[in-house]
Amino acid sequence: LLIVFKDTLTSFTAGLQLTANDMLRVGDWIEMPQVGADGDVIDIALHTVIVQNWDNTITAIPTWRLMSESFKNWRGMSDSGGRRIKKTLLLDASSIKFLNKKEIDELKKIILIEDYINEKVKTIENANTDLVRKIGDISSVPTNQRRLTNLGTFRAYVNLYLASSNQVHKQMTRIVRVLKPSANGVPLEIYCFTSTTDWRKYEGIQSDIFEHFLAVLPEFGLKIFQMPTGNDLKKYISITDES
């Protein structure tokens, strides 16, 4: 009898544990790649849990597998009121540079970072003045001086832009950081949470944010990293043929 009713007993026990620990409810969005499940739970039965996937297909998962294997429940995200954005902009390393006075004056016209630039310029000037007193004439060597970079200024702009947006959650973590450079450029990671968990609104918000950053990059003298395409190779070949 134990052999015959093995799956029934296992599923019944698993169902009790899922219910007692509040691990699963009807309406929860769960993700279980090993069984092809990614969607809403529409029914919890004795033997199976029925999931309607986002492509409208149906996946039946044996209840015992939800206890013996891992799955992701997105209920916590829905209840928190914010959904995470974690993406990177891959910047061309050759476009990163120090800013000269003319470029700094142009960037001061951007209201969002005007106060930041004024404060940084004042701090840098004070630091360079102290440097003159400490090391004398060699303080005029550019490498010895503190200077603003276009990447650091853009990073500050991104952070302030996110902080001022009503579509970004104010009480949740917000980080803008430079990651380890690689053959694909210098990654600038943006980590924040939207103020809504609605899927459609979330996709719209993150698209608007990154479209804006991509469009504003040239204002800071930065370029996005992109592998050469067929058109790039054609231009190179034509230039080589002409020469």
Order of alpha helices (4+ residues) and beta strands (2+ residues): alpha-beta-beta-beta-beta-alpha-beta-alpha-beta-alpha-alpha-alpha-beta-beta-alpha-alpha
